[in-house]
């Protein structure tokens, strides 16, 4: 019987990578907070109708990629393929439209899409994203785009292209759609079969096609940005001006229609050549002024984005994170001192706030010292040595080999001095100062 493996298109996030992932999300969370966004958490699955109505029946997500199933009660449910529609559903369901606008929300969550796995793209993948609901002001567009750019700056991701486009609105887009459909019909013989279908169902979707022959035809197609109504033109021009005002360099991309039907006016993507052509996007989104109303809420403009954590990790070169060991490893030198070693490790972690480990499998003292080195610890604290006096522990620097006997009651002060001497004040392992003898009495030190 072969060993069990993770399902195709999924992956295990091992400890070092999980820690780095948490760092990325924490950085994003700090930026979100600085812009007044608050976290929201929605269910892993929703009613299938939410995505069929909100995302669009003609999109690849709904037609090909959703994990949908009936539950035991006969309800049609879908694992969340994208984050915006669920947030908008929660906005409506909980009456958040009564709050001061814009309502600013952010999330971090797994998404599920049945698609061909490749670098940076999985069937279960994670996104952080944000939605600003309740204002159609172009300043909202610019602020959210700039906010995502700031997150990438904080993560030290460079060499990005900010691509932008306008999808128009219900005033100007229908006429453009007919113009585009006429062009596509005239070139039907040069298009792939899927583009032929999209010509009928939703001609804008042809811009998603990656077939080179189709892309060559589309390079000559009419462009929506040239057919905007006056309000959409003014909105788009203002967004571009605001982005340039804050030091961003938006590049117009007429193919940028995104993969979802709910977009209106501004769409954008941050792209990186480091991922290759097909996977160049690391984050993007746009305006969706009709989505909330479409799913049963009041007319509510909105603007948001999603950014894939896997792609962010690849571009930032963070997928090879190394495990960080504890600061201290407590070594027992006698069988009857194992309880002392355990109590001391607890004292270090609980009272002194020092990251510490001890042996849990009955190794010899020599094997424990080897394990201390393998763990990445910087210090070994030795207990049970014959030449130690009561109430003392021997501290060995595992790098230099230097040793010092330290009174247990003074261990907190010793760690403070050691960290200062080694200029490791930002080490993150030690923040407390405690006294007492963890090896005596109840073995737990003072509380």
C-alpha positions as CSV (number, residue, x, y, z in Angstrom):
1,X,0.0,0.0,0.0
2,X,1.5,3.3,-1.1
3,X,2.0,6.1,1.4
4,X,-0.7,8.8,1.6
5,X,0.0,12.0,-0.2
6,X,-1.6,15.5,-0.3
7,X,-4.3,15.8,-3.1
8,X,-3.1,17.1,-6.4
9,X,-2.9,20.9,-6.5
10,X,-2.5,21.2,-2.7
11,X,0.6,21.4,-0.5
12,X,1.7,21.2,3.1
13,X,3.0,24.4,4.7
14,X,5.9,23.1,6.8
15,X,7.0,25.0,10.0
16,X,9.6,27.3,8.6
17,X,7.4,28.3,5.7
18,X,4.4,28.7,8.0
19,X,6.3,31.1,10.1
20,X,7.4,33.1,7.1
21,X,3.8,33.1,5.8
22,X,2.6,34.5,9.2
23,X,5.2,37.2,8.9
24,X,3.9,38.2,5.5
25,X,0.3,38.3,6.7
26,X,1.3,40.3,9.8
27,X,3.1,42.9,7.5
28,X,0.0,43.2,5.3
29,X,-2.3,43.4,8.4
30,X,-0.2,46.4,9.7
31,X,-0.6,48.2,6.4
32,X,-4.3,47.5,6.3
33,X,-4.7,48.9,9.8
34,X,-2.8,52.0,8.9
35,X,-5.4,52.7,6.2
36,X,-8.4,52.0,8.4
37,X,-9.2,48.5,7.2
38,X,-10.6,45.9,9.7
39,X,-10.4,42.2,9.3
40,X,-13.4,40.1,8.3
41,X,-13.7,36.3,8.2
42,X,-16.3,34.5,6.0
43,X,-17.1,30.8,5.7
44,X,-15.0,28.4,3.6
45,X,-18.1,27.5,1.5
46,X,-21.1,29.5,0.3
47,X,-24.3,28.9,-1.6
48,X,-23.4,28.2,-5.2
49,X,-25.8,30.8,-6.4
50,X,-23.7,33.6,-4.8
51,X,-20.9,32.9,-7.2
52,X,-23.1,32.1,-10.2
53,X,-24.8,35.5,-9.8
54,X,-21.9,37.6,-8.6
55,X,-18.9,36.3,-10.4
56,X,-20.8,35.5,-13.7
57,X,-22.1,32.3,-15.4
58,X,-19.8,33.0,-18.4
59,X,-16.6,33.2,-16.4
60,X,-14.0,30.4,-16.4
61,X,-14.4,30.3,-12.6
62,X,-18.1,29.4,-12.7
63,X,-18.0,27.2,-15.8
64,X,-14.8,25.2,-15.1
65,X,-13.1,25.8,-11.8
66,X,-15.5,25.7,-8.9
67,X,-15.7,22.9,-6.3
68,X,-19.5,22.6,-6.1
69,X,-21.5,19.9,-4.3
70,X,-24.9,19.2,-2.8
71,X,-24.8,18.8,1.0
72,X,-26.9,16.1,2.8
73,X,-29.8,18.6,2.9
74,X,-29.8,19.0,-0.9
75,X,-28.4,22.6,-0.7
76,X,-26.0,23.5,-3.5
77,X,-22.7,24.7,-2.0
78,X,-19.3,25.8,-3.4
79,X,-15.9,26.1,-1.8
80,X,-15.0,29.7,-1.9
81,X,-13.2,30.4,-5.3
82,X,-12.7,34.2,-4.7
83,X,-13.0,36.6,-1.8
84,X,-15.1,39.6,-2.9
85,X,-18.5,38.0,-3.3
86,X,-18.5,36.4,0.2
87,X,-17.5,39.8,1.8
88,X,-20.3,41.5,-0.1
89,X,-22.7,38.9,1.0
90,X,-21.7,39.4,4.6
91,X,-22.0,43.2,4.1
92,X,-25.6,42.8,3.0
93,X,-26.6,40.0,5.5
94,X,-25.3,41.9,8.6
95,X,-26.6,45.4,7.5
96,X,-23.1,46.9,7.2
97,X,-24.5,49.3,4.7
98,X,-25.7,51.3,7.7
99,X,-22.2,52.0,8.8
100,X,-20.2,55.1,8.0
101,X,-18.9,54.8,4.4
102,X,-16.7,53.6,3.0
103,X,-16.7,50.4,5.0
104,X,-13.2,49.1,4.8
105,X,-12.6,45.3,5.2
106,X,-9.6,43.0,4.7
107,X,-9.3,39.2,4.8
108,X,-6.8,36.4,4.7
109,X,-8.2,33.0,3.6
110,X,-7.8,29.9,1.4
111,X,-9.5,29.8,-2.0
112,X,-10.4,26.7,-4.1
113,X,-10.3,26.4,-7.8
114,X,-10.0,23.3,-10.0
115,X,-7.3,24.3,-12.5
116,X,-4.0,23.0,-13.8
117,X,-1.4,23.2,-10.9
118,X,1.8,25.0,-11.7
119,X,4.4,27.3,-10.0
120,X,2.5,29.7,-7.8
121,X,-0.9,28.3,-8.8
122,X,-2.7,25.6,-6.7
123,X,-6.2,24.2,-6.4
124,X,-6.1,25.4,-2.8
125,X,-4.3,28.7,-2.5
126,X,-4.3,31.5,0.0
127,X,-5.0,35.2,-0.6
128,X,-5.0,38.3,1.4
129,X,-7.4,41.0,0.1
130,X,-9.3,44.1,0.8
131,X,-12.7,45.6,-0.1
132,X,-13.8,49.2,0.3
133,X,-17.6,49.5,0.1
134,X,-19.9,52.5,-0.2
135,X,-18.0,55.1,-2.2
136,X,-17.6,55.6,-6.0
137,X,-15.0,58.3,-5.5
138,X,-11.8,57.8,-7.6
139,X,-9.8,58.5,-4.5
140,X,-11.0,55.1,-3.2
141,X,-9.5,53.4,-6.3
142,X,-6.2,55.2,-5.9
143,X,-6.0,54.6,-2.1
144,X,-6.6,50.8,-2.4
145,X,-4.1,50.4,-5.3
146,X,-1.5,52.4,-3.4
147,X,-2.2,50.4,-0.3
148,X,-1.4,47.1,-2.1
149,X,1.7,48.7,-3.5
150,X,2.8,49.7,0.0
151,X,2.4,46.1,1.2
152,X,4.7,45.0,-1.6
153,X,7.2,47.7,-0.7
154,X,7.1,46.5,2.9
155,X,7.8,43.0,1.7
156,X,10.7,44.4,-0.4
157,X,9.2,43.2,-3.7
158,X,10.7,45.3,-6.4
159,X,10.6,45.5,-10.2
160,X,6.8,45.4,-10.4
161,X,4.6,46.8,-13.2
162,X,1.3,48.4,-12.3
163,X,-1.1,47.7,-15.2
164,X,-4.5,49.5,-15.3
165,X,-7.5,49.7,-17.5
166,X,-11.1,50.9,-17.4
167,X,-14.1,48.6,-18.0
168,X,-16.5,51.4,-18.4
169,X,-20.0,51.1,-16.9
170,X,-23.6,50.2,-18.0
171,X,-23.8,53.5,-19.9
172,X,-20.9,53.0,-22.2
173,X,-20.0,49.3,-22.1
174,X,-23.0,47.8,-23.9
175,X,-22.3,49.8,-27.1
176,X,-18.7,48.8,-26.9
177,X,-19.6,45.1,-26.4
178,X,-21.6,45.1,-29.7
179,X,-18.7,46.8,-31.5
180,X,-16.3,44.2,-30.1
181,X,-18.7,41.4,-31.0
182,X,-18.9,42.6,-34.6
183,X,-15.1,42.7,-34.8
184,X,-14.8,39.2,-33.4
185,X,-17.5,37.8,-35.7
186,X,-15.6,39.2,-38.7
187,X,-12.4,37.4,-37.5
188,X,-14.1,34.2,-36.3
189,X,-12.0,32.0,-38.6
190,X,-8.9,33.2,-36.9
191,X,-10.0,32.6,-33.3
192,X,-9.9,29.4,-31.2
193,X,-13.1,27.6,-30.4
194,X,-13.3,29.0,-26.9
195,X,-13.0,32.5,-28.1
196,X,-15.8,31.7,-30.6
197,X,-18.1,30.7,-27.7
198,X,-17.1,33.8,-25.7
199,X,-18.0,36.0,-28.7
200,X,-21.6,35.0,-28.1
201,X,-21.7,34.7,-24.3
202,X,-19.4,37.6,-23.2
203,X,-17.0,39.1,-25.7
204,X,-14.9,40.8,-23.1
205,X,-13.7,37.3,-21.9
206,X,-11.7,36.9,-25.2
207,X,-9.1,39.2,-23.7
208,X,-8.3,36.4,-21.2
209,X,-7.2,34.1,-24.0
210,X,-3.5,33.1,-24.0
211,X,-3.5,31.5,-27.5
212,X,-1.0,33.5,-29.5
213,X,-3.0,33.5,-32.7
214,X,-6.0,34.9,-30.8
215,X,-3.8,37.5,-29.1
216,X,-2.5,38.7,-32.5
217,X,-6.1,39.2,-33.7
218,X,-7.1,41.0,-30.5
219,X,-4.2,43.4,-30.8
220,X,-6.2,45.0,-33.6
221,X,-9.6,44.9,-31.7
222,X,-11.4,48.1,-30.6
223,X,-10.4,49.1,-27.1
224,X,-12.8,49.9,-24.4
225,X,-10.8,52.8,-23.1
226,X,-11.3,54.6,-26.4
227,X,-15.1,54.3,-26.0
228,X,-15.7,55.4,-22.5
229,X,-18.6,57.8,-21.6
230,X,-17.6,61.2,-20.2
231,X,-18.2,60.2,-16.5
232,X,-16.1,57.0,-16.9
233,X,-13.4,59.0,-18.7
234,X,-13.2,61.6,-16.0
235,X,-13.1,58.9,-13.3
236,X,-10.3,57.0,-15.0
237,X,-8.2,60.1,-15.7
238,X,-8.5,61.1,-12.1
239,X,-7.4,57.7,-10.9
240,X,-4.3,57.9,-13.1
241,X,-3.5,61.4,-11.9
242,X,-3.8,60.4,-8.3
243,X,-1.6,57.3,-8.7
244,X,1.1,59.4,-10.4
245,X,0.7,62.0,-7.6
246,X,1.8,59.4,-5.0
247,X,4.8,58.1,-7.1
248,X,3.2,55.2,-8.9
249,X,3.6,54.6,-12.6
250,X,0.5,53.1,-14.0
251,X,0.7,51.5,-17.5
252,X,-2.4,51.2,-19.6
253,X,-3.2,47.6,-20.6
254,X,-6.3,47.2,-22.8
255,X,-6.3,43.4,-22.2
256,X,-6.8,43.8,-18.5
257,X,-10.4,42.8,-18.0
258,X,-9.7,40.4,-15.1
259,X,-11.6,37.1,-14.9
260,X,-14.8,38.2,-13.2
261,X,-17.9,39.8,-14.6
262,X,-18.6,42.1,-11.8
263,X,-15.9,44.7,-12.6
264,X,-16.8,48.2,-13.7
265,X,-14.5,51.2,-14.4
266,X,-11.0,50.7,-12.9
267,X,-9.2,47.4,-13.1
268,X,-5.6,46.9,-12.1
269,X,-2.8,44.3,-11.6
270,X,0.6,44.3,-10.1
271,X,2.8,42.1,-12.4
272,X,6.2,40.7,-12.0
273,X,8.4,39.2,-14.8
274,X,10.0,36.9,-12.2
275,X,7.0,34.6,-12.5
276,X,7.0,34.3,-16.3
277,X,4.3,35.4,-18.7
278,X,1.4,33.1,-17.7
279,X,1.9,33.8,-14.0
280,X,3.0,37.4,-14.1
281,X,0.2,38.7,-11.8
282,X,0.8,38.7,-8.1
283,X,-2.2,40.8,-7.1
284,X,-5.0,42.8,-8.6
285,X,-8.6,43.8,-8.6
286,X,-10.8,46.7,-9.4
287,X,-14.2,48.4,-9.0
288,X,-17.5,46.5,-8.8
289,X,-20.2,49.1,-8.4
290,X,-23.1,46.7,-9.2
291,X,-22.1,43.6,-7.3
292,X,-23.8,44.3,-3.9
293,X,-27.1,45.1,-5.6
294,X,-26.8,42.0,-7.8
295,X,-26.7,39.7,-4.8
296,X,-29.7,41.4,-3.1
297,X,-28.3,44.4,-1.3
298,X,-28.8,48.1,-1.8
299,X,-27.0,49.9,-4.6
300,X,-23.4,50.1,-3.2
301,X,-20.2,50.9,-5.1
302,X,-17.1,48.9,-4.2
303,X,-13.4,48.5,-4.9
304,X,-11.1,45.8,-3.9
305,X,-8.3,43.3,-4.7
306,X,-6.9,39.9,-3.9
307,X,-3.2,38.9,-3.8
308,X,-2.0,35.3,-3.8
309,X,0.4,34.4,-1.0
310,X,2.1,31.7,-3.0
311,X,3.0,34.1,-5.8
312,X,4.0,36.8,-3.3
313,X,6.3,34.3,-1.6
314,X,7.9,33.3,-4.9
315,X,8.6,36.8,-6.1
316,X,9.9,37.9,-2.7
317,X,12.2,34.9,-2.6
318,X,10.7,33.7,0.6
319,X,9.9,30.1,-0.2
320,X,13.2,28.8,1.1
321,X,12.8,30.0,4.7
322,X,15.0,28.3,7.3
323,X,13.9,27.0,10.7
324,X,14.9,29.3,13.5
325,X,15.9,27.4,16.6
326,X,15.4,28.2,20.3
327,X,17.7,30.5,22.1
328,X,18.4,27.9,24.9
329,X,18.5,24.1,25.1
330,X,18.5,22.6,28.6
331,X,20.7,19.5,29.0
332,X,20.3,16.9,31.8
333,X,23.6,15.3,32.9
334,X,22.1,12.6,35.1
335,X,19.0,10.5,34.9
336,X,17.6,11.9,38.2
337,X,18.0,15.5,36.9
338,X,15.6,15.1,33.9
339,X,12.8,16.6,36.1
340,X,15.1,19.5,36.9
341,X,15.8,20.1,33.2
342,X,12.1,20.0,32.4
343,X,11.3,22.5,35.2
344,X,14.1,24.8,34.1
345,X,12.9,24.8,30.5
346,X,9.4,25.7,31.8
347,X,10.8,28.5,33.9
348,X,12.7,29.9,30.9
349,X,9.7,29.9,28.6
350,X,7.0,31.0,31.1
351,X,8.8,33.3,33.5
352,X,11.7,34.7,31.6
353,X,10.0,34.5,28.1
354,X,13.0,32.8,26.6
355,X,12.5,30.3,23.8
356,X,13.8,27.0,25.2
357,X,13.7,23.2,24.6
358,X,14.8,20.2,26.6
359,X,15.2,16.5,25.8
360,X,11.9,14.5,25.6
361,X,13.1,11.1,24.4
362,X,15.7,10.0,27.0
363,X,18.9,10.8,25.2
364,X,22.3,10.6,26.9
365,X,24.0,13.9,27.9
366,X,26.3,13.6,24.9
367,X,23.4,13.1,22.5
368,X,21.5,16.0,24.1
369,X,24.4,18.3,23.4
370,X,24.5,17.2,19.8
371,X,20.7,17.8,19.6
372,X,21.2,21.3,21.1
373,X,23.5,22.1,18.2
374,X,21.2,20.6,15.6
375,X,18.2,22.6,17.0
376,X,19.9,25.8,16.2
377,X,20.1,26.9,19.9
378,X,22.7,29.4,20.8
379,X,23.1,28.4,24.5
380,X,23.1,25.1,26.4
381,X,22.0,25.2,30.0
382,X,23.6,22.3,31.9
383,X,21.9,20.7,34.9
384,X,22.9,17.7,37.0
385,X,26.7,18.2,36.9
386,X,28.6,16.9,39.9
387,X,30.6,20.1,40.3
388,X,27.7,22.5,40.3
389,X,26.6,23.9,43.6
390,X,22.9,24.0,44.6
391,X,20.9,26.7,43.0
392,X,23.3,27.2,40.0
393,X,23.2,26.2,36.3
394,X,26.1,26.1,33.8
395,X,25.6,28.1,30.6
396,X,27.6,27.1,27.6
397,X,27.8,29.3,24.5
398,X,27.4,26.7,21.7
399,X,29.3,28.9,19.2
400,X,32.4,29.9,21.3
401,X,32.3,27.0,23.8
402,X,32.7,29.5,26.7
403,X,31.0,28.5,29.9
404,X,29.8,30.3,33.0
405,X,28.0,29.2,36.2
406,X,25.0,31.3,37.0
407,X,22.8,31.4,40.0
408,X,19.2,30.4,39.1
409,X,17.9,33.4,40.9
410,X,20.0,35.7,38.7
411,X,19.2,34.0,35.4
412,X,16.9,36.7,34.2
413,X,19.5,39.4,34.7
414,X,22.1,37.2,33.1
415,X,20.0,36.8,29.9
416,X,19.5,40.6,29.8
417,X,23.3,41.2,30.0
418,X,24.1,38.4,27.5
419,X,21.7,39.8,24.9
420,X,23.0,43.3,25.4
421,X,26.6,42.2,25.1
422,X,25.9,40.3,21.9
423,X,23.8,43.2,20.5
424,X,20.8,40.9,20.2
425,X,18.3,43.2,21.9
426,X,15.9,42.6,18.9
427,X,16.4,38.8,19.1
428,X,12.8,38.2,20.0
429,X,13.5,35.3,22.4
430,X,13.7,37.1,25.7
431,X,11.5,39.9,27.1
432,X,11.1,39.1,30.8
433,X,13.1,39.2,34.0
434,X,12.2,36.6,36.7
435,X,13.8,35.3,39.9
436,X,13.3,32.2,42.0
437,X,14.6,28.7,41.9
438,X,12.7,26.6,39.2
439,X,14.5,23.4,40.4
440,X,13.1,23.5,43.9
441,X,9.6,23.5,45.5
442,X,7.0,23.1,42.8
443,X,9.6,23.4,40.1
444,X,7.9,26.3,38.4
445,X,9.6,29.4,39.7
446,X,7.8,32.4,41.2
447,X,4.5,33.4,39.7
